[in-house]
Amino acid sequence: MAEPTGSLHTAEMARATESPHLHRPRLVVSRDVAGEGALDRIADVVNRLIGSMWLFVGITTGIVVWLFAGNLVGFDKTPWPLLLTLLNLPQLSIMISLQVSANRAQAASDARAMADHATLVALHELSKKQVAILDGQNEVLDILRRAVAKEAPEPGA
């Protein structure tokens, strides 16, 4: 079983803060946060189907064929009422599917944001160390400048 995202984030943040030089950025994609259950797999299939351009083309073609063939063949002389009723039936499940898809996309986005944040924390800690090193170098240079200035002969002497 995967570790809960919150505790993973906390542990990763602690490691990035304590030893930023050991931090390795990680790529997080949607499949990395995919659920493991049967309902999660079904949701993935439904989301791929509902969000596909092929389904859009198929439904649009079906509507156009219904409108013209209904009058020509005679199975529906007034196509709008029945067609609209049939098209409205799946809307509730499609809306729920869209919400499930949005929730799953949000989970992937959150995981990516947490991984990116841990990398930024590690970079920040490294930059703080670099600034401290540069400050130390500046102090050493100041000491050397003062020492050289004391030993240098006065001009004109």
Buried (B, 14 or more C-beta within 10 A) or exposed (E): EEEEEEEBBEEBBEBBBEEBEEBEEBEBEBEBBBEEEEEEEEBBEBBEEBEEEEEEEEEEEEBEEBBEEBEEEEEBEEBEEEBEEEEEEEEEEEEEBEEBBEEBEEBBEBBBEBBEBBBEBBBEBBEEEEEEEEEEEEEEEEEEEEEEEEEEEEEEE
